[in-house]
């Protein structure tokens, strides 16, 4: 490098002969199709593991396939000649003057200011000039130069001079943080100044202290990081243990619920078996009756073939006296008391579990609020607030808690209060962030096209047991219309709507995203929406949208309105004859949209926190109204 810097022509040539990847002279240079050169090994490492998309590392030009690399022989010879000249120049410098060899190995020597040819061996700070051994002789021999200050050769003498007085810097001003000469002292007479050697020693002492402080701080930081990792591992272990305990508790809860489910299913299965056996018995009786009729038919056919008149009349007289009774099928139905009681038992169990969960959640929220408002110091007489509801293992009111246990509970309560006080400020904006996340989720679904929504398609079939007695279900229970018939024509069922022409879908949705489409008849009075399975089946609260358990939109000729919790909101009119329903259980929203050929437009959207399984719901008011469920493929 030193040899190249001494010759201006070679310095520019070296820049052109440098690989842009490793920033060194080319080694086995190769040329890519765009004309740039690189080391063969550097280019191989750059393209290693690529199956396509090869590009030039310098200009980013892309190639269709991996280029065939050819060695640039001309560039290789130029690099070899340049390296040979650099090696020869380095040998000359090593064989030169031993005194200057150590100093000039990496940079050119300081020239003598007198002859401008020989290298300087000393610099006189008094004369502010550098001298070779020959021109330095007067400073060594003549008494006139005895007081001149000599030092090793200095290259930057002009930078060591005061730009104002052209004198060497001798002092350092602490206030201004600058080196000054002796004439500058008049302008810095109120500033603390010191000679350069003392200022350097003081600065070195300060930096050494700072270095020691940084070293100690680094060690403390490393120990803190180790502590954090240890606490993190302990927290993870604690969470794992708690998860396992909670999993066991929920397993017991599930086992109890499954046991109750098995009992209910067993009761229904036994009733089904009883009815099945009755049907089997009736089927056997009818089979015997059929065989009896067939035997009589065979006898009559045989009698008709008799040629003897006397025998024929005898047989005919006997056969005419034989008679058969018409087949009778008794009414056999499942015991509705058993079916209804078992279903009500399941609903009751669901309500009990739901109420318990909601109460536990409310208690937890109240406990958080109390802990947030409570002072840092816990009252010693305050009772312990546990997380589990009262159970058989809880102490009775007449019993006392041992002192050790009471102290432990008070300490736990105090820790929980302090923890809640620290967490409370950061968790305050959580509802706002949750609402923003819910809005963002809904907006993301509203931006989807119909083709994207079809991946959540759900093909709905109508539940016959819930249909009002005036509704007719056809086309494999996907089409509903109105037919005036007497109520006695349809068997009563506990899930059947009594006062309004309504019917539910057979499918229920507890989680996930679901989408279905309904074909409307223009100019009809009808409604469609979703509801909980626990919605009333008779009375004013059994009408869609007139309670807190259903959400729907209604058409009354040209008027469209939304209903929920008996609150109506008029909506802009739409001429769509097909309506899509998008339900997101976890997101807490249901959207009604007019289905178009290319895109869907939103009619109305409900936001709610769903707590039960949801059923598609439909309502026909006018006698000519018809609704059809579209069969769509996701």
PyMOL commands that set and color helices and strands:
alter all, ss='L'
color gray80, all
select helices_A, chain A and resi 2-5+8-16+40-47+73-94+98-101+137-141+143-145+158-160+183-186+196-304+309-321+336-373+403-427+430-446+450-456+464-466+487-489+540-542
alter helices_A, ss='H'
color red, helices_A
select strands_A, chain A and resi 29-31+37-39+54-55+62-63+70-71+122-124+129-131+150-151+171-173+178-180+193-195+471-474+479-482+502-509+513-519+526-532+550-556+559-564+567-571+578-584+589-595+600-607+614-620+626-629
alter strands_A, ss='S'
color yellow, strands_A
deselect
rebuild
show_as cartoon
